Each structure stands twice: as C-alpha cells, then as structure tokens.
Amino acid sequence: MPIPAVSKIWMDGEMVDWQDATIHILTPTLHYGWGVFEGVRAYETARGPAVFMHRAHMERLHRSARILQMEVPYSVDELMAATRDLIAVNELQSCYIRPLVYLGYGEMGLNPLPSKVSVSIAVWPWGTYLGDEGLLNGVRAKVSSWQRIGTNMIPTGAKAAGLYINSSLAKVEALKAGYDEAVLLNEHGRVAEGSGENIFVVKDGVLITPPLSEGVLQGITRDAVVTFARDQDIPFVESPLLRQDLYLADEAFYTGTAAEVVPIRSADDREIGAPGPITKQLQDLFFNVVKGKEAKYDWMLDHVSQ
Ligand SMILES: Cc1ncc(COP(=O)(O)O)c(C=O)c1O
C-alpha cells in the first residue's frame, strides 16, 4: 500500500510540502546505505496525539549516528520539538514517525566523512504492521535461513539503513514461504530477533529475552515491556535462547514500534498456541499505556500539545 500523503515533511529545519520532499539521485546514502533512522509512533489519547517514548527514540538516533561517525546537526530536544510541530501541522491524531539522518548531495565515494549530514522527519497515518488478526490471535514465525548480521560486520546497535537488507531478506523469505514474520539466528546459531522486532518467550512463568550481547537491537518497546513486567512482578531474565526454546515455549511474542506487542502462535510449524496470560497481560498494558489510559506511565508519552 502506498504511503498516504500528508501535508508537510520536515527537512533540515524547514516544513516542506509532501510532494516537494525529494533528494538528488546522487545522494550517497541511496547508493551505500550509510544513514541511520528511527521508527516511532504517536497514539491518540484523550489529551490529543502523544509520541510514545519520544526521547528514547531520538537518543537512540543520536547513538546510531555516533556509531557511524555522523554528527547530527540537531539536538534531541530540537528533533522532539520538530516532530511535535510536524504532527500538529499535519493535523494527525496518531501516526508513524520516520526520522532519517542521511548524507546529503555533495561528495560521492566510500568515505562518508566529508559528506554533509542532513536530517528529515516524516509522519503518516499507519495501522497495525502484522495485521489486526496477528495482534489478536498471534502470527506464524519462521526461523530464517538468513543469519542476523554479526555486530562486527555492521554494528547492530546502530539502526543503520544498510543493515536492513539483512532484515528484508529474512522478511521476504518468511512471507514467500507463507509465514507472517521471520526469526533470525545470530552467528552463534542462537535466537536473535525478528526482522524488525525483538523476541520474548515465556517458560514456566518466567519471561525471557536474549541479552543485547546476542547482537540484537536495544528495542524501545522491549525496554518498555521489561519495565511493565518488573512492575507487574512477572519474573524476568535476559538469557540466550536456542531455536528449540522457541519450539518449547509456553508463550512467545514480538515487540517493536511497528509491530507493537504481537503474540507468536507457532514457530517453524510447532504450535505455541493462542496468546497466553502473560502475553495478554503485557499486551493489554502496552495498549493502555500508549493510549494514555495509565497515569503511572504518562512519563512514557510526549504530548504534542503541551
Ligand atoms: C532489527 C530490529 N529489532 C528490534 C526492533 C524493535 O525496536 P523498537 O521497539 O525500538 O521499535 C526493531 C525496530 O525498530 C528492529 O528493526
């Protein structure tokens, strides 16, 4: 489905008309993938639109850029203010938000350092990523033949544009095989993450997710879910997971800004089953929090009209 057009896109400090938000064909990021981005969501609340974990996303954008030695010409606060303005200008109640730090037109070549660093932020209305049915009843996951790229190949702690070739290869393979989403194993053969999601399992009442040292992105939804679990007294550990741990899980789910909290109902055709109690508890809490229905977690929301 094409991206639904809205009125404005923010580019290097300017509100540009949607149809004029273009870049030159010789923009180096387009050729070599040297750029970093974020995926953020704003949700409709009783107080108007609010961005979930806004500061954490913009801080991760800065960290990603730092890993790639790109100096972002805007502070975290400036990017947050620009995003709030953009949502207001486009009169959106909820949306997906895509900040991008890229190398602008100028130099070309494999040394990115001399190129000018530019920033854009786009917003548009966006529904569920893995489908309403997936949110409700769970998705079918397939372990990919594509390995998660190793952190000494491309640093996995950076949400780098070029890294997503790895994710897309896995996603396409899973879809073509009739599954909803992929599970990528890392270079050691252990469970890393989905193509654009972190992964959790529940075994004997304990919530488990692989540690960051397994080469997974430090997901902001992952961090939020861990906070919820701790506050709900759900036992939680970070632990490496084998492929068979997925097969034998009592419950499993993906977390991500796009996917939100999505139950996994089977892995490689091994039935995990309908969403279990811990998955449902965390999923319900997540949706209540993002919609501003949990005063305790209002700190996770950045309200557009302040
Ligand atoms: C590879 C990968 N893992 C995990 C995630 C989940 O991260 P977050 O919850 O911050 O969206 C994403 C999405 O950003 C991702 O692309």
The ligand as a Gaussian input file, in Angstrom:
#p B3LYP/6-31G(d) Opt

LIG

0 1
 C       16.019000      -5.266000      13.930000
 C       15.067000      -4.685000      14.906000
 N       14.952000      -5.247000      16.133000
 C       14.104000      -4.759000      17.040000
 C       13.298000      -3.664000      16.773000
 C       12.352000      -3.153000      17.821000
 O       12.789000      -1.908000      18.291000
 P       11.769000      -0.815000      18.836000
 O       10.940000      -1.467000      19.877000
 O       12.645000       0.250000      19.371000
 O       10.969000      -0.365000      17.664000
 C       13.387000      -3.051000      15.527000
 C       12.569000      -1.877000      15.199000
 O       12.966000      -0.784000      15.355000
 C       14.299000      -3.562000      14.574000
 O       14.389000      -3.009000      13.370000

